[in-house]
Amino acid sequence: GLVTQYQIGALTGIKINEKTDLQRPFLYPNPTTEYLYWSRNETLKQVRLVDFSGRMIAALQVVHNAIILPYDLPKGTYLITVLTEQNKLNSQLIYKQ
C-alpha cells in the first residue's frame, strides 16, 4: 500500500495529507530501452533484474545514477530490486527494444 504522513494543523485541526518520498517514482524512464536513472539521494549498493518466476536475470551495472541494462535483454516486463544502505525497493520495469 501507499505510505502517507499526516500532520494535524495546530490552529484549525484540519488534517493535511503529504506524500512521502516512498510514493515518488525512483527509477525513470519506464518503459525504457537502454538505461534507467536513479532519482534519490541514496547510494546504490546493488541492482538486480528478476523475471516473474523469481529467476535472477542479471546484476546490473551502475555508473553514477545510471543503471545500464543488458544489451541482449529480451523485450518484456521484469522486476527490478534496488538495494541501498537504508532501503530495499522493488519496481516493475517495462523494457522495449
PyMOL commands that set and color helices and strands:
alter all, ss='L'
color gray80, all
select helices_A, chain A and resi 21-23
alter helices_A, ss='H'
color red, helices_A
select strands_A, chain A and resi 4-8+15-19+27-28+35-38+44-50+56-59+61-63+66-68+76-84+88-95
alter strands_A, ss='S'
color yellow, strands_A
deselect
rebuild
show_as cartoon
